[in-house]
Amino acid sequence: MSNKPVALVTGAGQGIGRGIAIELAKNGFDIIGNDCIFDPEDKQKGLFEVKARVEELDAVFLPVKGDISLPDDHDKILKKALSQFDRIDVLVNNAGIAPKQRLDVLDTTMESFDRVMSVNIRGAFFLTQKIARQMIKQVEKDPLMKPCIIFISSISAEVSSPSRAEYCISKAAVSQAARIFADRLCEYGINVYEIRPGIIKTQMTAPVQEKYDKLIQEGLVPQQRWGAPEDIGKAVVALAKGYFDYSTGLIVEVSGGMNIRRL
């Protein structure tokens, strides 16, 4: 069995999750990659493309099928993870979805609201609860262990987008969940962090690429470029490796300077 630390990354099959998994593998972590899409025959995209990339970096990649909106799948994810590894050192709550259709807040449907919430916050909250209990057992067995939990939220936790209200509200809830778990888990030495990505080029943002290309060109992002999944991955690595071990509850915005208040 590998002696490397082990990171569980949800939504690891594409986008930001893919970038996080690869950056962690580059920096000495074995990966448990979770996704609801699971096709071992597809080596061009998805979980098994990421598996090949991670293994090229001499890291172990355990692909685990699971929909985090389904509580029963949380048990399956943990059982599968522990069947290969004896611990989980890092949980990265990355899996998230956007509304199928952007609608004005006055037209937001209950169906869309419930769908987004079920993954982005309910799923992340209860998966964290389960993994946190496992981490507590690990710490009680070995007090030298320093597990951590990282929530991937969004600048939408604070920035209003009336055409996707349910997404913004879900990410604000993720931010509060990170704060609450940070508070609760302090006594066990389990640090909890939040990373807020800005405008990141992924499949999720592809439908609005032209809009954001124009806004970035007009100065919306001070660093004048799209973010990339590896930008988020590098921030995850810094937190996972303990470089901010006296900063539980920390919010790290990775947005190219969109957090700067400007005139």
N, C-alpha and C positions, 0 to 999 in steps of 0.2 A: 504493500500500500504506500502511496506517495506521502511524503511528509510536508508537502506544500499546504498552505492555507487554502480553504475551499470557499468559493463564493457562489451563492445561488442568485441567478439573474433571471427575473421574470420578463417575458416578452423579448427573449434573446434572439429570436429568429430573424429579426430585421431592424433597420433603423438605429435608434439610439441604443437599444438593447444589444444589438450586434456589435456596435462600437465599444460598448462597455465591456462585453465579454472578451473581445480581442485585446483591448488595452490591459485588462486584468491578467490575461494569459501572458502577455509580454512582460509583465512585472511579477511573475512568480506565483500566480494563483492557478489552481485547478478550478474548473467551472462546472456547475450544474446549470444547464441552460433549459429554461422552461418556455414553452409556447403552446398555444391551443392548436396551431397548425403543425402537423407531425407527418411528414412524408419521407421515409428513409430512401426512397428512390430518387428524390429530387436533390441532386448535388449542386445545382446551379443557384438556388436561392433557398432561404429558409434555414431551419435549425441544423440541417445536415451539411449545408454549405459552411455555416459557422463552425460546426464541429471539425470539418477538414482544416479550416484556417487556424483554429486553436491548436489542433494537434501538430500542425506544422511548426508551432512555437514550443513544442515539447511539453505541452500541458495536457492534462486529461480533460475531456469534455463529455459529460454525461447528459444526453438529451432526455428530457422528461416532458411527456405530454400532460397538459392540464389547463383547464380554463379557470382562472382565479376568481371568476364570478360565481363559481360553484363550490360551496363549502366542502363537499365530499372530495373534490379534487385536491384540496389542501392536504388532506390525509395521505392521498396517493403520492403527491409531490414529496412530502416529508419522508414517507416510507421508502420511496425509490431512492431518494438522496442518501438516507442512512444505510441502505442496503449495499452501497458502494463505498461511502465515506463514513467515518465514525463521528463526524462533527460538521457543523456549518459555522464558518468564521464570519462570513459577511452575507447579509441579505440585501439585495438591491431591488427595491420595489419599482420596477420600470414599466411594467405592462400598463398600457393605457389606450383608450380609444377616443376618437373624435365623433361628433354627431355625423350620422350618415348624410345629412343635409343641413347646411347652414340656414337657419331661419331667424328672423327678427324675434327678440325676446317676447314680443306680444303674440307671437305665433308658435313659440316653443311647445312641443307636445309632451304629454306625460310619458308616452312610450319612449321617446328619445331621452328624456330626462332620466328615467329609470334605467335605461340601457347603459348610459354613460356612467351613472353613479354605481351600478352594480360591479363594474370593472375598476373604475378609477379610484374609488374610495372604499366601498364595502369590501370588495375583494382584497385590496391592499391592506385594509385594516385587520381583517380576520386572519389573513395569511401571516401578517406580522405578529399577531397575538400567538399563533401556533408556533412560529419559528422562535419567538422570544422565549417561550416556555422551554423549548429545546436548548436554547442558548443558556438559560439560567441553570439547567441541569449540568451543562458542560462546565460552567464557571464554578458551580458547587463541587464538582469533581476535581477540577484543576483551576485553582484561583489565579494562576498565571495567565490564563486565557483572557483575551480582550476582544470578544466579538463586537461587531458593530452592525448597524442597520442604516441603510441609506434610502430615502424616499426621493424619487424623481418627480418633481412637481412641474412648474412652468411659471414664466413671468405672468401668465394668465391668472395665477393665484392673487395678483394685485391689479393687473391691467384689465380694464373692461373691454369686452368684445360683445356688443349687444346681439351679434348674429350667431353667437355660439355660447349662450349664457350657461347652459348645462355643463359645458366643459370648464368654463371659468370657475363656476361654483364648486365643481368636483375638485379642482386643483387647489382652491382655497381650503377645502376640507382636508386634502392631503397635507397641506402645510400645517394645519392645526394638529392633525394626527401625529406628525413627526414631532411636534413640540410636546405633546402629551406623553408619547412613548419615551422621549428623551428624559422627561421629568420622572416618570415611573421607574425606568430601568437604571437610573443613576446608582442606586444602592448595590447593583450587581456589577458595576463597572462596564456596562454595555452602553456605548455611545450611540446616539442616533443623530443623523444629519439630514438636511434637505438640500437638494440641488435644484435650482430653477433654470432650466434651459430657456434661451431666447428663441430666435428664429433659426431653426435647425433644418437643414436640407435632408428630408426623408420622404418616404412614400406618403406619409400623412400630410406633408405640406406641398406635395407635388401639384395638387389641383389649384393651389393659389400661388404658384411660383411666380407668375408674371406680375401679380399684385405686389408681392414682396420684393421682387427685383427692382421695381419702380420705387418703392418706399425706401429701400436700402440706398439706392442711387441718390435719392433726395435727402439723405442724411438721417434716417430713422435710427440706424445703427452707427455709432461713432467710429467703430473699427472698419466700417464700410465693406463688410462681407457677410455672407451666410455663415452660420455655425455649422460644424460637421459633427457627426456622431462621436468621432474620436475626441473632440473637445470636451464632451461630457465624460467620456471614458477616462480621460486624464484626471479630471476632477475627482471621479470616483476612486481612482488609484490613490490619490493623495490622502483621501479620507480613510480608505481601507487599510493603508499601510501605517496609519497612526500618526501622520504628520500633524494632525490637529487633535491630539488626544486630550487636551485640556479645553475643548470647545464643544462639548456635547450641546445639541440644540442649534448648532451653527447652520445658517442659511448661506449657501454659496450660489450666487447668480453667475451663470455662464451665458452672457448675452451680448458680448461685444461692446459693453458700455451703455446698454439701454437703461441701466440703473442710475446713470448720471442725470441729475436734474439740470436742465439747460434752458437758457433764455434764447 
